[in-house]
Amino acid sequence: MKAPGRIIAWLCIALLGAACGEPEPKTYHLYFLGGQSNMEGFGFNDELSPAANMVVPGVMIYAGQMALDNEMHGGVGLWRPLTPGFGTGFRTDGQTNELSDRFGPELLFGRTLAAHGPPGRHIAIVKYALGGSGLADGVGFGNWHPDFAAGTGVNQYDHALKTLRGASAIADIDGDGVADRLVPAGIVWMQGEADAFDSQAAADAYLANLTRLMGLLRAAMRVDDLPVVVGKITDSGMAEDGSVMDYIGTVQKAQQDFVDNDACAAYVVDTEDYGYLDDAWHYDTDGFVRMGTAFAEAMIRLEQQCAP
């Protein structure tokens, strides 16, 4: 005859499960963050406050490996708790992560969302960005337009989809032994400098290209009216003629028009007040802190009217 204690333990395992102390499945609200270098992130970890320079509880991130068009290693990644170090210089082979000394808007985005939500709310961030990438054909160091992919036919849009697929294929994203549930919750887009720098034709095509790409990303995440937050690109003015991007006005108007014509989109214009690094293109550490916070606050407001 089995000892009573063993019988009780067996019943606990077989019938009660989580009530006996086993981890319960978690629901993660999933956000995709994409774009070019100011989404990639140039903030310095060592300039963060002690409170910001640490792991963010309840927030996981899957950062896809950056790659040029026609490179096959783009988009691989793995889930890890959100910390500083997922900015420019971050590397992953899909088995290990090599954190950098930089961070992007993902850090304060995740921290702000986690702090705003009810206790126990879990956030999952999927990030893919490549500096200098554009939407128009032939613009920048890589292209996001689904129709413009030479060579192997693989471009930034494909790398982003690969990142999303890889992130979604992992059942237990936090490694606690229990499968998690990922619920698509929003898209954040920070890009446009490449198109604003290249030509008037590229800038003129930006509205149509942005509208199509956001539609395709929403479709990839299977929510037609998924909230989209767009960050306004700005010009440092650190050029001899006072303008780094000659066609920025056209792209800014396209961004505004996209938001005005989409009930589930928001435009973050706080970027107008951010400081720049000496390279004339990238915001400083304080800018990335403020950007991530502004993105999260805009997403929170959107979710009140467009929650999927």
N, C-alpha and C positions, 0 to 999 in steps of 0.2 A: 504494500500500500504506500502511495506517495505521501510524503510529509505534507501537512496542511499548508505550511509556508510555501512549498513549491507549487502547490495547486493554486494558491492565491496569486503567486507571481506569474504563473502561466496564464491565468484568466486576465490579469492586468495587461499582459503583452498582447494576447489574442483578441480581447474584447474592448479594452478601454483605450489602448494606444496612447494618444497625446495626453490624456488625463493622467497617465502614470509618469509623466515627465519627458516623453519623447517630443522632439520639435514638431511644431505644427506648420502646415504649408503657409507660405506668405504670398500676398498679392503685391506686386511691384508695379507702380505707375511708370511707364516707359516713355522716355523722351529721346528723340534723335536730334543731335547737334551737328550741323554741317556748315561748310563754307571754305574760306581760304585762310590766310595767315592770322587774321585777327580772331578767328575761331580756333585756329591751331593754338595760339596763346604764347605771348612773350613776357608775361609777368614773371618777376624773380621771386622764387620761393623764400629766399633769405630776407626779403623786404616785407613779407607778410607779418601780421601781428601774431603773437604766440597762439592766440585762440583760433586763428584761421589756418595756421601751419600744422595741421594734424589731420588724422583720419576723421571723416564725417560719418557719424553713426547713422545706420539705416539707409545708406546710399551706396549703391554699387555702380561701377562703370566698366564698360566694354569699349576700349579705344581701338579702332582698326588701324593697322599699320599703314602709314602714308606711303604712296608709291606714284610714280609718273604713269601716264597713259601707256598701255601695252606692257606694263610690268605685271607679272602674275602673282606676286606676293602681297599685293595691296589688299587691305581689308581683313587680314587675319588678326585675331586677338584672343583675349580671355577676360573673364569677369574678375574684378578685384574691388575691394573697398575703395571709395573715393578718397584720394589724398592729393596734396600738391605733387606735381611731377608729370602730369599728363599734357604738358605744353610742348612747344617746339623742342626737338631733340629726343622726344619719347620714342622708344623702339620696342617692338614685340615680334616674336616669331610664332606666336600662338601657343607657346608652351611656358614662356617666362616673359615678364615685363622688365624693361630697363627704364626706370623713371629718370626724368631729366631734372634740371635745376629751374625749370620754368613751369608755369601753369597758365591755363586759359579761363574763359568764362564759366566752364563747367564746375569749377570749384565752388564759387559763391552761388551759382545757380542751384546746385544740389543742396548746399547748406541752407540756403534761404527757403527752398521748397520744403525741406525736412522740418525746419523750425516752424513753418507756417501751418503745416497740416496737423491733423489730430494726432495724439500720442500713438505711436506704433505704425504710422504711415511709412511705407517703404518706397524709395525712389530708385529707378534704374536708368542710367544714362548710357546711350550708345552714341559714340562720337567718331566722325570721320571728317577730316579737313586736310586740304593741301594748300600751302602757301602759293600764291600767284596763279591759282586756277580760275578759269573764266567760264562763262556760259555760251558766248558766241563762238562760232567756228574759227579755229586757228588762234584763239586768244589765250595768252598766258602759258603757264608751264603744264597745264593739264586741262581737260575739258569736261564739264558736267552735262552737256547736252546729249541726250540718249542717241541722237542720230549722227553725231560727229565723233566717230572713233575709227581712226586709221590703223593700219598694221594688223595686230591681232584682234582688233575690234573691242578692246577693253579700255575704258576710260574712267574718269572719276565717278560717274554715275554707277558704273559697274562695281567699282571698289566700295561705294557706299552700300549698294544692295548686298554685296558679299558680307560686309560688316553686319548689317541687319540680320541676314540669314544666320551667320555664325553665332551672333548673340542669342537669337531666338531658338537655336538648336540645342542649347544647353538647358537641361531641365532644372537642375539645382544650381542656381547662379551664386548662391552664398555659401555653398559647401557644407551645409548643416545636415546633409543626408536625406532631405525631403524635397521633392519637386516643388518649384515655385510657379506662380502664375504671373505672366507679363501682360499688362493691360496698356495698349497704346494710349498715350495721353497728350502728346504734343511734339511739335517740330520747332527748332530754333535755327535761324539762318543768318549767318554773318558773312557776306560776300558781295562783290560788285566792283571792288577797286580795279581788278584786271580789266574789266570791260570799260570802266570809266577812263582808264589810261590809254587803251588801245586805239580806239577810233570812234568817230561819230556813228558809223554804221553799227558797231558793236553796242554802243550805248542805246541807239534807237531800237535795237532788237531785244533789249533787256526785259522789258515788260512781258513780251510774249514768251521769252525763254524762261523767265522766273515763274510765270503762271503755269507753264507746262510742267516744269520740274517739280514744283510744289504739289501739283495734281498727281504726278507719278509717285512721289514719296508718300503722299497720303494713301494712294492705292496700295503701295507696298506694305504699308502699315494697316491696311484694310479698314480705314475710317475716312469716309469722304469729306467730312467737315471737321477733321482733326485741327485743333488750334495751331496756328502758325505765328510765331513771333519773328519779325524781321528787324535786324539791327541796321540803323542808318549809317552808311559809309560817310566819312568826313575827310577833309583835306588838311594836312598839317600846314600847308602854305610854305613849306621849307624848300622852295625852288626860286630860281632867279626871277621868274615872272610872277611869283606868288601863288602858283597853282601846280601841284604835283600831277593832278589828274585833270586834263583839259575838258573832259566830257562828263564831269561828275554831276553837274546840274541835271543832265538828262537821266542819268541812272537814279539819282535821288528822287526825281519826279516819278520815275517808273516804280520805285519801291513804294512811294506814297500812293500811287494809283492802284497798285496791287492790293494794298491794305484797304483802301477806300471801297474797292469793289468786292471785298471778301468779308462777310460778316463774322468769320471766325479767324481773322488775322489782326495783328497789332503791330504798330511801328514804334520801336524804341529809338528816341531821338536824343537821349542823354549823352550819346557819344560826341555831340557837338562841344561838350565842355571838357573832354578828356585831354590830358597831356600826352605828348609823344616822346618816343625814344629818339636818339640822334639820327636814326636811319630814315626818318621822315615818313615811315609807313605804319609803324606799329605803336599801339598805345603803351603807356607806362604801367607799372605795377598797380597803382591806384586806379587807373582806367579799367583794368581787367577785374579788379574787385568790384568796382561800381557797375561794370557791364554785366557781370554774372548776376548781381543783385537785381539790376533793372530788368533783365530777361525774366528772372523768376517772378518778379512782381507783376510784369505784364502777362505772363502765363497764368498766374493766379487769377487775375481779373478776367482773362479770356475764359478760363474754365468755369466761371460762374454763369456764363451764357452759352458756352459751346462744349461742355463736358461730354466726351464720347460715351 
